[in-house]
Amino acid sequence: MSQLNIRKGDLVQVISGKDRGVKGKVIDVFPEAQRVIVEGVNRVKKHTKVGQNAGGAQTGGIVTVEAPIHASNVMIIDPEDGRPTRIGFRKETVEKRRPDGSTYEAQRSIRVSRRTGKDI
């Protein structure tokens, strides 16, 4: 299974489907299914059963919620110019500290915009 480059909180644009061109924030990510939920995109009507909660108020009816879409149908928006971009990775060496106080060097992967080269 391939890695998902989109994370919760990213600003993305839909590039295909009925909501093409819509920009929104990623609400949730499902890497095992390669799907994401974007606010305001792929809204569906969900019928919920009428019931009572602890306060005695009745719940139920028809609710509009966002349904997941495939991650390949969205692209991250470059914060530099506001246009969709592909993502690359850059390795950065950082110094980490162990609980006993000693330090060691480790590699950290940073997401980078392919369009501008800036960090995302």
N, CA, C and O atoms as CSV, one atom per row, in Angstrom:
chain,resi,resn,atom,element,x,y,z
A,1,MET,N,N,0.843,-1.170,0.000
A,1,MET,CA,C,0.000,0.000,0.000
A,1,MET,C,C,0.895,1.242,0.000
A,1,MET,O,O,1.884,1.302,0.729
A,2,SER,N,N,0.539,2.227,-0.820
A,2,SER,CA,C,1.347,3.428,-0.916
A,2,SER,C,C,1.017,4.394,0.213
A,2,SER,O,O,-0.046,4.320,0.830
A,3,GLN,N,N,1.957,5.305,0.469
A,3,GLN,CA,C,1.799,6.277,1.535
A,3,GLN,C,C,0.848,7.388,1.093
A,3,GLN,O,O,0.816,7.757,-0.081
A,4,LEU,N,N,0.081,7.913,2.035
A,4,LEU,CA,C,-0.828,9.010,1.759
A,4,LEU,C,C,-0.136,10.311,2.145
A,4,LEU,O,O,0.260,10.475,3.298
A,5,ASN,N,N,0.018,11.249,1.193
A,5,ASN,CA,C,0.736,12.489,1.449
A,5,ASN,C,C,-0.154,13.578,2.034
A,5,ASN,O,O,0.334,14.659,2.364
A,6,ILE,N,N,-1.432,13.318,2.165
A,6,ILE,CA,C,-2.377,14.312,2.663
A,6,ILE,C,C,-2.613,14.053,4.140
A,6,ILE,O,O,-2.767,12.908,4.566
A,7,ARG,N,N,-2.640,15.134,4.920
A,7,ARG,CA,C,-2.835,15.019,6.359
A,7,ARG,C,C,-4.029,15.841,6.798
A,7,ARG,O,O,-4.482,16.739,6.088
A,8,LYS,N,N,-4.527,15.522,7.971
A,8,LYS,CA,C,-5.638,16.247,8.554
A,8,LYS,C,C,-5.246,17.717,8.728
A,8,LYS,O,O,-4.163,18.024,9.226
A,9,GLY,N,N,-6.138,18.619,8.312
A,9,GLY,CA,C,-5.876,20.046,8.436
A,9,GLY,C,C,-5.306,20.685,7.187
A,9,GLY,O,O,-5.233,21.911,7.114
A,10,ASP,N,N,-4.894,19.889,6.186
A,10,ASP,CA,C,-4.367,20.441,4.935
A,10,ASP,C,C,-5.468,21.135,4.146
A,10,ASP,O,O,-6.628,20.726,4.196
A,11,LEU,N,N,-5.102,22.186,3.418
A,11,LEU,CA,C,-6.023,22.845,2.505
A,11,LEU,C,C,-5.841,22.196,1.138
A,11,LEU,O,O,-4.740,22.199,0.588
A,12,VAL,N,N,-6.921,21.638,0.587
A,12,VAL,CA,C,-6.842,20.906,-0.675
A,12,VAL,C,C,-7.869,21.428,-1.673
A,12,VAL,O,O,-8.817,22.126,-1.312
A,13,GLN,N,N,-7.652,21.069,-2.940
A,13,GLN,CA,C,-8.597,21.390,-3.998
A,13,GLN,C,C,-8.984,20.101,-4.698
A,13,GLN,O,O,-8.127,19.266,-4.984
A,14,VAL,N,N,-10.282,19.933,-4.977
A,14,VAL,CA,C,-10.767,18.748,-5.675
A,14,VAL,C,C,-10.432,18.909,-7.147
A,14,VAL,O,O,-10.750,19.940,-7.740
A,15,ILE,N,N,-9.788,17.896,-7.756
A,15,ILE,CA,C,-9.361,18.001,-9.153
A,15,ILE,C,C,-10.210,17.166,-10.097
A,15,ILE,O,O,-10.069,17.285,-11.314
A,16,SER,N,N,-11.097,16.315,-9.561
A,16,SER,CA,C,-11.988,15.566,-10.439
A,16,SER,C,C,-13.241,15.169,-9.680
A,16,SER,O,O,-13.241,15.091,-8.451
A,17,GLY,N,N,-14.295,14.921,-10.417
A,17,GLY,CA,C,-15.555,14.535,-9.807
A,17,GLY,C,C,-16.567,15.663,-9.853
A,17,GLY,O,O,-16.323,16.706,-10.460
A,18,LYS,N,N,-17.711,15.449,-9.205
A,18,LYS,CA,C,-18.800,16.423,-9.282
A,18,LYS,C,C,-18.484,17.722,-8.551
A,18,LYS,O,O,-19.101,18.747,-8.840
A,19,ASP,N,N,-17.546,17.706,-7.619
A,19,ASP,CA,C,-17.164,18.907,-6.878
A,19,ASP,C,C,-15.842,19.484,-7.353
A,19,ASP,O,O,-15.134,20.121,-6.573
A,20,ARG,N,N,-15.498,19.278,-8.603
A,20,ARG,CA,C,-14.216,19.726,-9.145
A,20,ARG,C,C,-14.045,21.235,-8.971
A,20,ARG,O,O,-14.957,22.015,-9.242
A,21,GLY,N,N,-12.845,21.628,-8.509
A,21,GLY,CA,C,-12.523,23.034,-8.331
A,21,GLY,C,C,-12.803,23.574,-6.943
A,21,GLY,O,O,-12.389,24.689,-6.626
A,22,VAL,N,N,-13.493,22.814,-6.106
A,22,VAL,CA,C,-13.842,23.279,-4.763
A,22,VAL,C,C,-12.631,23.120,-3.842
A,22,VAL,O,O,-11.951,22.094,-3.856
A,23,LYS,N,N,-12.375,24.173,-3.032
A,23,LYS,CA,C,-11.291,24.119,-2.054
A,23,LYS,C,C,-11.885,23.892,-0.676
A,23,LYS,O,O,-12.966,24.391,-0.366
A,24,GLY,N,N,-11.174,23.136,0.148
A,24,GLY,CA,C,-11.649,22.873,1.500
A,24,GLY,C,C,-10.555,22.298,2.374
A,24,GLY,O,O,-9.481,21.929,1.898
A,25,LYS,N,N,-10.844,22.231,3.651
A,25,LYS,CA,C,-9.904,21.719,4.640
A,25,LYS,C,C,-10.178,20.239,4.877
A,25,LYS,O,O,-11.335,19.822,4.927
A,26,VAL,N,N,-9.121,19.446,5.024
A,26,VAL,CA,C,-9.267,18.015,5.267
A,26,VAL,C,C,-9.706,17.813,6.712
A,26,VAL,O,O,-9.033,18.251,7.645
A,27,ILE,N,N,-10.848,17.142,6.886
A,27,ILE,CA,C,-11.398,16.883,8.212
A,27,ILE,C,C,-10.855,15.581,8.786
A,27,ILE,O,O,-10.516,15.511,9.967
A,28,ASP,N,N,-10.773,14.547,7.944
A,28,ASP,CA,C,-10.336,13.234,8.403
A,28,ASP,C,C,-9.631,12.505,7.275
A,28,ASP,O,O,-9.916,12.744,6.102
A,29,VAL,N,N,-8.707,11.611,7.629
A,29,VAL,CA,C,-7.934,10.836,6.647
A,29,VAL,C,C,-8.042,9.365,7.004
A,29,VAL,O,O,-7.895,8.987,8.166
A,30,PHE,N,N,-8.304,8.522,5.985
A,30,PHE,CA,C,-8.366,7.070,6.153
A,30,PHE,C,C,-7.301,6.442,5.258
A,30,PHE,O,O,-7.597,6.071,4.122
A,31,PRO,N,N,-6.044,6.313,5.758
A,31,PRO,CA,C,-4.960,5.838,4.901
A,31,PRO,C,C,-5.147,4.411,4.395
A,31,PRO,O,O,-4.724,4.096,3.283
A,32,GLU,N,N,-5.776,3.539,5.193
A,32,GLU,CA,C,-5.947,2.147,4.753
A,32,GLU,C,C,-6.901,2.053,3.570
A,32,GLU,O,O,-6.756,1.159,2.736
A,33,ALA,N,N,-7.871,2.953,3.480
A,33,ALA,CA,C,-8.812,2.975,2.349
A,33,ALA,C,C,-8.416,4.003,1.301
A,33,ALA,O,O,-9.063,4.100,0.259
A,34,GLN,N,N,-7.353,4.779,1.561
A,34,GLN,CA,C,-6.875,5.864,0.699
A,34,GLN,C,C,-7.979,6.867,0.392
A,34,GLN,O,O,-8.172,7.262,-0.758
A,35,ARG,N,N,-8.695,7.271,1.424
A,35,ARG,CA,C,-9.791,8.228,1.275
A,35,ARG,C,C,-9.643,9.359,2.275
A,35,ARG,O,O,-9.044,9.196,3.338
A,36,VAL,N,N,-10.198,10.506,1.918
A,36,VAL,CA,C,-10.179,11.675,2.794
A,36,VAL,C,C,-11.570,12.291,2.840
A,36,VAL,O,O,-12.357,12.149,1.904
A,37,ILE,N,N,-11.862,12.983,3.949
A,37,ILE,CA,C,-13.103,13.744,4.060
A,37,ILE,C,C,-12.718,15.214,4.039
A,37,ILE,O,O,-11.924,15.671,4.860
A,38,VAL,N,N,-13.295,15.958,3.080
A,38,VAL,CA,C,-13.015,17.379,2.921
A,38,VAL,C,C,-14.291,18.146,3.227
A,38,VAL,O,O,-15.370,17.780,2.761
A,39,GLU,N,N,-14.165,19.229,4.025
A,39,GLU,CA,C,-15.361,19.969,4.409
A,39,GLU,C,C,-15.987,20.652,3.195
A,39,GLU,O,O,-15.301,21.302,2.406
A,40,GLY,N,N,-17.307,20.489,3.063
A,40,GLY,CA,C,-18.052,21.098,1.968
A,40,GLY,C,C,-18.008,20.321,0.664
A,40,GLY,O,O,-18.544,20.787,-0.341
A,41,VAL,N,N,-17.384,19.149,0.652
A,41,VAL,CA,C,-17.230,18.358,-0.572
A,41,VAL,C,C,-17.915,17.011,-0.402
A,41,VAL,O,O,-17.845,16.408,0.669
A,42,ASN,N,N,-18.578,16.535,-1.452
A,42,ASN,CA,C,-19.248,15.231,-1.485
A,42,ASN,C,C,-20.261,15.110,-0.352
A,42,ASN,O,O,-20.260,14.138,0.404
A,43,ARG,N,N,-21.117,16.111,-0.253
A,43,ARG,CA,C,-22.144,16.112,0.808
A,43,ARG,C,C,-23.277,15.174,0.416
A,43,ARG,O,O,-23.777,15.214,-0.708
A,44,VAL,N,N,-23.673,14.325,1.369
A,44,VAL,CA,C,-24.746,13.359,1.140
A,44,VAL,C,C,-25.766,13.482,2.264
A,44,VAL,O,O,-25.449,13.950,3.358
A,45,LYS,N,N,-26.988,13.060,1.982
A,45,LYS,CA,C,-28.040,13.085,2.991
A,45,LYS,C,C,-28.050,11.729,3.696
A,45,LYS,O,O,-28.087,10.678,3.057
A,46,LYS,N,N,-28.015,11.780,5.023
A,46,LYS,CA,C,-27.992,10.563,5.824
A,46,LYS,C,C,-29.263,10.532,6.666
A,46,LYS,O,O,-29.574,11.492,7.371
A,47,HIS,N,N,-29.991,9.424,6.586
A,47,HIS,CA,C,-31.232,9.275,7.340
A,47,HIS,C,C,-30.913,8.595,8.667
A,47,HIS,O,O,-30.419,7.467,8.695
A,48,THR,N,N,-31.200,9.294,9.772
A,48,THR,CA,C,-30.914,8.738,11.092
A,48,THR,C,C,-32.214,8.391,11.796
A,48,THR,O,O,-33.235,9.056,11.623
A,49,LYS,N,N,-32.153,7.350,12.581
A,49,LYS,CA,C,-33.328,6.843,13.286
A,49,LYS,C,C,-33.684,7.760,14.453
A,49,LYS,O,O,-32.802,8.295,15.124
A,50,VAL,N,N,-34.966,7.933,14.685
A,50,VAL,CA,C,-35.423,8.764,15.793
A,50,VAL,C,C,-35.203,8.020,17.105
A,50,VAL,O,O,-35.566,6.851,17.241
A,51,GLY,N,N,-34.606,8.713,18.061
A,51,GLY,CA,C,-34.351,8.127,19.373
A,51,GLY,C,C,-34.281,9.225,20.406
A,51,GLY,O,O,-34.447,10.401,20.083
A,52,GLN,N,N,-34.038,8.850,21.643
A,52,GLN,CA,C,-33.920,9.842,22.704
A,52,GLN,C,C,-32.547,9.747,23.345
A,52,GLN,O,O,-32.028,8.657,23.588
A,53,ASN,N,N,-31.965,10.923,23.617
A,53,ASN,CA,C,-30.694,10.916,24.330
A,53,ASN,C,C,-30.955,11.081,25.825
A,53,ASN,O,O,-32.110,11.097,26.252
A,54,ALA,N,N,-29.913,11.203,26.610
A,54,ALA,CA,C,-30.051,11.234,28.068
A,54,ALA,C,C,-30.888,12.416,28.555
A,54,ALA,O,O,-31.554,12.310,29.585
A,55,GLY,N,N,-30.866,13.533,27.837
A,55,GLY,CA,C,-31.609,14.716,28.255
A,55,GLY,C,C,-33.080,14.648,27.909
A,55,GLY,O,O,-33.836,15.532,28.312
A,56,GLY,N,N,-33.513,13.644,27.185
A,56,GLY,CA,C,-34.903,13.485,26.805
A,56,GLY,C,C,-35.245,14.120,25.467
A,56,GLY,O,O,-36.385,14.016,25.013
A,57,ALA,N,N,-34.280,14.779,24.825
A,57,ALA,CA,C,-34.535,15.407,23.529
A,57,ALA,C,C,-34.551,14.346,22.439
A,57,ALA,O,O,-33.800,13.371,22.496
A,58,GLN,N,N,-35.406,14.541,21.451
A,58,GLN,CA,C,-35.491,13.582,20.351
A,58,GLN,C,C,-34.465,13.927,19.283
A,58,GLN,O,O,-34.260,15.094,18.949
A,59,THR,N,N,-33.832,12.898,18.758
A,59,THR,CA,C,-32.878,13.066,17.666
A,59,THR,C,C,-33.385,12.279,16.475
A,59,THR,O,O,-34.265,11.428,16.607
A,60,GLY,N,N,-32.835,12.563,15.333
A,60,GLY,CA,C,-33.210,11.805,14.147
A,60,GLY,C,C,-33.646,12.718,13.036
A,60,GLY,O,O,-33.768,13.929,13.218
A,61,GLY,N,N,-33.881,12.128,11.875
A,61,GLY,CA,C,-34.284,12.879,10.704
A,61,GLY,C,C,-33.244,12.755,9.610
A,61,GLY,O,O,-32.470,11.799,9.569
A,62,ILE,N,N,-33.242,13.735,8.726
A,62,ILE,CA,C,-32.310,13.730,7.600
A,62,ILE,C,C,-31.194,14.729,7.894
A,62,ILE,O,O,-31.445,15.910,8.136
A,63,VAL,N,N,-29.958,14.233,7.868
A,63,VAL,CA,C,-28.791,15.052,8.168
A,63,VAL,C,C,-27.887,15.076,6.946
A,63,VAL,O,O,-27.701,14.047,6.297
A,64,THR,N,N,-27.317,16.243,6.620
A,64,THR,CA,C,-26.369,16.350,5.513
A,64,THR,C,C,-24.956,16.281,6.074
A,64,THR,O,O,-24.584,17.083,6.931
A,65,VAL,N,N,-24.168,15.319,5.591
A,65,VAL,CA,C,-22.795,15.129,6.064
A,65,VAL,C,C,-21.861,14.966,4.872
A,65,VAL,O,O,-22.302,14.690,3.756
A,66,GLU,N,N,-20.554,15.143,5.121
A,66,GLU,CA,C,-19.554,14.931,4.077
A,66,GLU,C,C,-19.183,13.456,4.029
A,66,GLU,O,O,-18.955,12.833,5.065
A,67,ALA,N,N,-19.124,12.903,2.827
A,67,ALA,CA,C,-18.721,11.514,2.635
A,67,ALA,C,C,-17.262,11.495,2.152
A,67,ALA,O,O,-16.799,12.477,1.571
A,68,PRO,N,N,-16.535,10.398,2.383
A,68,PRO,CA,C,-15.137,10.323,1.938
A,68,PRO,C,C,-15.019,10.303,0.417
A,68,PRO,O,O,-15.889,9.781,-0.280
A,69,ILE,N,N,-13.924,10.884,-0.085
A,69,ILE,CA,C,-13.580,10.786,-1.505
A,69,ILE,C,C,-12.165,10.228,-1.596
A,69,ILE,O,O,-11.405,10.275,-0.628
A,70,HIS,N,N,-11.822,9.706,-2.754
A,70,HIS,CA,C,-10.507,9.092,-2.926
A,70,HIS,C,C,-9.425,10.166,-2.902
A,70,HIS,O,O,-9.610,11.262,-3.432
A,71,ALA,N,N,-8.299,9.842,-2.284
A,71,ALA,CA,C,-7.208,10.805,-2.110
A,71,ALA,C,C,-6.605,11.247,-3.437
A,71,ALA,O,O,-6.015,12.325,-3.510
A,72,SER,N,N,-6.740,10.437,-4.493
A,72,SER,CA,C,-6.188,10.822,-5.784
A,72,SER,C,C,-7.000,11.921,-6.453
A,72,SER,O,O,-6.553,12.506,-7.440
A,73,ASN,N,N,-8.187,12.208,-5.929
A,73,ASN,CA,C,-9.037,13.250,-6.511
A,73,ASN,C,C,-8.810,14.620,-5.890
A,73,ASN,O,O,-9.514,15.570,-6.234
A,74,VAL,N,N,-7.847,14.746,-4.987
A,74,VAL,CA,C,-7.542,16.035,-4.389
A,74,VAL,C,C,-6.051,16.329,-4.494
A,74,VAL,O,O,-5.225,15.417,-4.535
A,75,MET,N,N,-5.719,17.631,-4.538
A,75,MET,CA,C,-4.323,18.081,-4.527
A,75,MET,C,C,-4.165,19.139,-3.454
A,75,MET,O,O,-5.054,19.964,-3.239
A,76,ILE,N,N,-3.024,19.107,-2.784
A,76,ILE,CA,C,-2.746,20.101,-1.749
A,76,ILE,C,C,-2.508,21.451,-2.402
A,76,ILE,O,O,-1.896,21.542,-3.467
A,77,ILE,N,N,-3.002,22.504,-1.747
A,77,ILE,CA,C,-2.821,23.862,-2.247
A,77,ILE,C,C,-1.523,24.421,-1.676
A,77,ILE,O,O,-1.281,24.364,-0.471
A,78,ASP,N,N,-0.694,24.964,-2.567
A,78,ASP,CA,C,0.578,25.557,-2.170
A,78,ASP,C,C,0.306,26.843,-1.392
A,78,ASP,O,O,-0.351,27.740,-1.921
A,79,PRO,N,N,0.788,26.962,-0.153
A,79,PRO,CA,C,0.519,28.174,0.623
A,79,PRO,C,C,1.178,29.423,0.027
A,79,PRO,O,O,0.770,30.542,0.337
A,80,GLU,N,N,2.181,29.241,-0.815
A,80,GLU,CA,C,2.911,30.364,-1.404
A,80,GLU,C,C,2.083,31.098,-2.464
A,80,GLU,O,O,1.994,32.326,-2.445
A,81,ASP,N,N,1.470,30.332,-3.400
A,81,ASP,CA,C,0.739,30.989,-4.492
A,81,ASP,C,C,-0.725,30.587,-4.589
A,81,ASP,O,O,-1.428,31.072,-5.475
A,82,GLY,N,N,-1.211,29.709,-3.701
A,82,GLY,CA,C,-2.632,29.363,-3.679
A,82,GLY,C,C,-3.087,28.464,-4.809
A,82,GLY,O,O,-4.285,28.375,-5.079
A,83,ARG,N,N,-2.154,27.790,-5.479
A,83,ARG,CA,C,-2.509,26.880,-6.569
A,83,ARG,C,C,-2.186,25.448,-6.166
A,83,ARG,O,O,-1.320,25.225,-5.320
A,84,PRO,N,N,-2.882,24.461,-6.772
A,84,PRO,CA,C,-2.608,23.056,-6.428
A,84,PRO,C,C,-1.190,22.656,-6.809
A,84,PRO,O,O,-0.650,23.122,-7.813
A,85,THR,N,N,-0.593,21.790,-6.000
A,85,THR,CA,C,0.777,21.356,-6.257
A,85,THR,C,C,0.953,19.902,-5.859
A,85,THR,O,O,0.210,19.368,-5.036
A,86,ARG,N,N,1.946,19.276,-6.459
A,86,ARG,CA,C,2.344,17.952,-6.016
A,86,ARG,C,C,3.291,18.102,-4.831
A,86,ARG,O,O,3.778,19.196,-4.547
A,87,ILE,N,N,3.546,16.992,-4.146
A,87,ILE,CA,C,4.352,17.042,-2.935
A,87,ILE,C,C,5.615,16.222,-3.098
A,87,ILE,O,O,5.594,15.113,-3.630
A,88,GLY,N,N,6.713,16.787,-2.630
A,88,GLY,CA,C,7.973,16.076,-2.567
A,88,GLY,C,C,8.412,16.016,-1.113
A,88,GLY,O,O,7.756,16.578,-0.236
A,89,PHE,N,N,9.513,15.339,-0.863
A,89,PHE,CA,C,10.024,15.226,0.494
A,89,PHE,C,C,11.492,15.597,0.527
A,89,PHE,O,O,12.236,15.315,-0.413
A,90,ARG,N,N,11.904,16.227,1.605
A,90,ARG,CA,C,13.289,16.606,1.825
A,90,ARG,C,C,13.702,16.055,3.175
A,90,ARG,O,O,12.969,16.184,4.155
A,91,LYS,N,N,14.886,15.437,3.231
A,91,LYS,CA,C,15.408,14.897,4.487
A,91,LYS,C,C,16.188,15.988,5.218
A,91,LYS,O,O,16.968,16.728,4.618
A,92,GLU,N,N,15.960,16.066,6.514
A,92,GLU,CA,C,16.634,17.057,7.343
A,92,GLU,C,C,17.234,16.350,8.545
A,92,GLU,O,O,16.575,15.521,9.173
A,93,THR,N,N,18.478,16.671,8.870
A,93,THR,CA,C,19.133,16.061,10.016
A,93,THR,C,C,18.836,16.898,11.257
A,93,THR,O,O,19.041,18.112,11.270
A,94,VAL,N,N,18.347,16.224,12.300
A,94,VAL,CA,C,18.034,16.902,13.558
A,94,VAL,C,C,18.754,16.198,14.697
A,94,VAL,O,O,19.123,15.029,14.584
A,95,GLU,N,N,18.947,16.908,15.778
A,95,GLU,CA,C,19.591,16.338,16.950
A,95,GLU,C,C,18.527,16.034,17.994
A,95,GLU,O,O,17.768,16.918,18.393
A,96,LYS,N,N,18.474,14.787,18.431
A,96,LYS,CA,C,17.489,14.371,19.427
A,96,LYS,C,C,18.180,14.025,20.736
A,96,LYS,O,O,19.369,13.709,20.774
A,97,ARG,N,N,17.401,14.094,21.805
A,97,ARG,CA,C,17.948,13.839,23.144
A,97,ARG,C,C,17.296,12.601,23.748
A,97,ARG,O,O,16.076,12.445,23.706
A,98,ARG,N,N,18.119,11.728,24.307
A,98,ARG,CA,C,17.627,10.535,24.990
A,98,ARG,C,C,17.246,10.890,26.427
A,98,ARG,O,O,17.646,11.937,26.935
A,99,PRO,N,N,16.472,10.019,27.084
A,99,PRO,CA,C,16.093,10.297,28.482
A,99,PRO,C,C,17.288,10.448,29.427
A,99,PRO,O,O,17.190,11.145,30.437
A,100,ASP,N,N,18.425,9.797,29.106
A,100,ASP,CA,C,19.587,9.901,29.995
A,100,ASP,C,C,20.398,11.178,29.746
A,100,ASP,O,O,21.385,11.423,30.440
A,101,GLY,N,N,19.990,12.001,28.754
A,101,GLY,CA,C,20.660,13.277,28.494
A,101,GLY,C,C,21.594,13.266,27.311
A,101,GLY,O,O,21.992,14.332,26.840
A,102,SER,N,N,21.966,12.085,26.805
A,102,SER,CA,C,22.850,12.029,25.644
A,102,SER,C,C,22.072,12.394,24.374
A,102,SER,O,O,20.846,12.281,24.335
A,103,THR,N,N,22.784,12.824,23.354
A,103,THR,CA,C,22.140,13.238,22.095
A,103,THR,C,C,22.585,12.343,20.954
A,103,THR,O,O,23.627,11.690,21.016
A,104,TYR,N,N,21.764,12.332,19.906
A,104,TYR,CA,C,22.084,11.578,18.693
A,104,TYR,C,C,21.458,12.273,17.496
A,104,TYR,O,O,20.526,13.064,17.640
A,105,GLU,N,N,21.981,11.969,16.305
A,105,GLU,CA,C,21.485,12.567,15.066
A,105,GLU,C,C,20.434,11.655,14.450
A,105,GLU,O,O,20.588,10.434,14.444
A,106,ALA,N,N,19.350,12.263,13.924
A,106,ALA,CA,C,18.280,11.497,13.292
A,106,ALA,C,C,17.820,12.236,12.033
A,106,ALA,O,O,18.073,13.430,11.871
A,107,GLN,N,N,17.148,11.513,11.158
A,107,GLN,CA,C,16.617,12.089,9.919
A,107,GLN,C,C,15.142,12.409,10.095
A,107,GLN,O,O,14.393,11.602,10.644
A,108,ARG,N,N,14.720,13.572,9.637
A,108,ARG,CA,C,13.315,13.956,9.657
A,108,ARG,C,C,12.905,14.256,8.216
A,108,ARG,O,O,13.653,14.879,7.463
A,109,SER,N,N,11.704,13.802,7.842
A,109,SER,CA,C,11.199,14.003,6.494
A,109,SER,C,C,10.269,15.219,6.488
A,109,SER,O,O,9.311,15.278,7.260
A,110,ILE,N,N,10.557,16.186,5.616
A,110,ILE,CA,C,9.788,17.424,5.525
A,110,ILE,C,C,9.046,17.444,4.194
A,110,ILE,O,O,9.636,17.174,3.148
A,111,ARG,N,N,7.729,17.770,4.232
A,111,ARG,CA,C,6.959,17.883,2.994
A,111,ARG,C,C,7.293,19.195,2.294
A,111,ARG,O,O,7.363,20.253,2.920
A,112,VAL,N,N,7.500,19.103,0.972
A,112,VAL,CA,C,7.913,20.262,0.189
A,112,VAL,C,C,7.017,20.379,-1.036
A,112,VAL,O,O,6.646,19.371,-1.638
A,113,SER,N,N,6.670,21.615,-1.406
A,113,SER,CA,C,5.892,21.869,-2.612
A,113,SER,C,C,6.774,21.676,-3.836
A,113,SER,O,O,7.878,22.219,-3.888
A,114,ARG,N,N,6.314,20.917,-4.820
A,114,ARG,CA,C,7.071,20.725,-6.052
A,114,ARG,C,C,7.039,21.979,-6.920
A,114,ARG,O,O,7.942,22.202,-7.726
A,115,ARG,N,N,6.001,22.795,-6.758
A,115,ARG,CA,C,5.842,24.001,-7.574
A,115,ARG,C,C,6.833,25.081,-7.158
A,115,ARG,O,O,7.517,25.655,-8.006
A,116,THR,N,N,6.917,25.366,-5.847
A,116,THR,CA,C,7.758,26.476,-5.377
A,116,THR,C,C,8.979,26.039,-4.586
A,116,THR,O,O,9.911,26.825,-4.411
A,117,GLY,N,N,8.995,24.795,-4.101
A,117,GLY,CA,C,10.118,24.324,-3.315
A,117,GLY,C,C,10.057,24.704,-1.848
A,117,GLY,O,O,10.982,24.406,-1.093
A,118,LYS,N,N,8.973,25.360,-1.432
A,118,LYS,CA,C,8.817,25.793,-0.048
A,118,LYS,C,C,8.219,24.668,0.793
A,118,LYS,O,O,7.564,23.770,0.264
A,119,ASP,N,N,8.449,24.721,2.113
A,119,ASP,CA,C,7.888,23.730,3.030
A,119,ASP,C,C,6.378,23.893,3.124
A,119,ASP,O,O,5.847,25.001,3.052
A,120,ILE,N,N,5.696,22.748,3.288
A,120,ILE,CA,C,4.231,22.782,3.457
A,120,ILE,C,C,3.918,22.561,4.923
A,120,ILE,O,O,2.750,22.548,5.310
